[in-house]
């Protein structure tokens, strides 16, 4: 799906602040913000939309690619927020396949990292449920490791930021968009 080379991907665990960062970056760079959850219509495939556990990761990623094909237009640049890893129903960390990222064909890979205790508080407040600190920490570490592997495999630089300092991501995207 090489026509989707106008997509930059930004990942990070739930509650890390991806949406806030994406909104600011998109405002500054005149990009369009896409949410993986909205594209794959998470509300339609999960009875409890606050439940972050995925029953069928392969199915959700196929829905994501279909949503991208229906949404993305050549003349625009997009910032897609999503995940490098997800939790399945057994609380196991599942890496999003290399094939999915090849289909997305991002021109940029980015990740937002955060302090687990703050992420945990944010999630518990938002979702009104308890989150295990160790699980969130393992998930964030696996996301970073998988993002680094994807970066190496796909030959795309990985930019790393936090909710409070994403200047590396912003500057990299700014440079990339100038050359498009």
N, C-alpha and C positions, 0 to 999 in steps of 0.2 A: 504494500500500500504506500508506495513512494510519494504519492500525492500529498501525504500528510507531513511533509518536511517543514511545515510552518508551525509546528508545535514544540514548545518547550515544556518539559515535564518537571514538576516539583512534587516531591514526596515528603513523607514524615508521618509519624504515628498520629492517631486521633488525638485531638486536644493540644497539639504542639503549636498551633497558630497559623497553619498553612493558609486558611481562607483570608485572614487579616493581611498576611504578607502578600498574597496573590492580588488582593484588591488594590493595595498600594502600588505594587509593581505595574499592574495593568493600567492604573490611572496615570502613572508617570510615563509609561512607554507606549500608551495607546494600543495595548494588546487586549484581546478578549479573554475573559476568565472562563474556563470550563472546569466543572467539578465532575470527577469520575463517578461519584455517587448519583449525581443528577443524570448523567449520560446513560448509565446502566439502569436507571430507574429503580434505585435501591428500595424505595417505598413500595414498589409493586411486587418485589420478590421477597420481602421480609415483613412478616406480620408486625414485628416490633422494630420500628426503624431505629430505635436507640441501641438495639442489639448489634454490636459490631462484629459478631462472629459470622463467618460466611459458610453456608452449607456446601456450595459447589463453586470453588474458586474458578475453575475452567469456564463454567457457564457465565459467571459474572464478567470475566474478561472478554468472552465472546460478545456479550451484550455491550460492553464498553467500546469495543472496536466497531460494532454496528452503529452505536450512537455517534461515534466520531465520524464515520462515513456519511451519516445523515446530516451532520451539523457543520463540519469544517468546510470552509470555502477558501479557494486558492488565494484570494486577494487579501486575506486577513492573517494576522499572526496571533497565536493562541498560547495561553499559559494553562496547562492542564494540571490540576492538583489531584493527587491520588496517593497510591501506596506502592512501595517496593515489596512489601510483605503484608500478609493479612493473617488474622486468627481464624482457624476453622472451628467447628462446633465443639471439638475436644480440647480447645485452648492450645492447639499446636500452631506453631508459626509456619506459614506456607509462603514460599517465595513466589512472586509473580514471574511467570515464565519469560525466558529470553525471547521466545516467539511473540509474546504479547508486545514487548518493547520493540521488536523488529517491525511489527505491524504498525505501532504508533509512529515509529520512525522519527523520534524527537531530534531536533537540532541542538538541544541542550538538556543536560541532566542536572538536577538540583535537589538538595535535601535540606529540610529545616530540622534542626536538632533542638532539644530543650531539656530543662531540668525536670527530672522525673517527678519529684515531689510537687512541683507546680502543675505539671500536666495532670497528675493524679487528682489534685484538688479541683482543677478545671473540669475534668471529666465527671468526677463524682457530683459536683454541683450541677452540671448541665444535665447529666443522665439520671441523677438521683439513685445511683447504685455504687457499690464498692468495687474498686479496681485494685488488683494485687500489684504492689510496687515492683516486685521482682519480675513479674510477667511483662509489665510496661518497659522495664529496663532491658530485658532480653529482646523484646520486640524492637525497640529503638536500635539496639546494637546490631540486630540482624538486618534491619532496614539499611543501616549504614554499610555494613559488610556487603550486602547484595547490591546496593547502589554502586559501590566501588568495583565489584565484579562486572556489573553491566557496563560501567564506564570503560573498563579495560577491554571487554569483549566487543563492544560496539564502536570503540575508538572515539568516544565522546567525553570531553572533560566533565568532571563532576564538580559542581560548585556547592559549597557548604555554608549554611548560615543559621541564624537563630531568629526568633521572632523579633528580637531587639536589634540585631545586626545582620542584615542580609545584603550588605553593600557589595560583597563579592558576587552574589547572584545578580543583583541589579546591574552592576557594571559589566558583567559578562554578557547578559542579555542585551544590554544597550549596544555593545560592540557587535554582537551577532546580528542584530536587526539592521545595523548600518550597512552590513555586507550583503543583506538579502536583496 
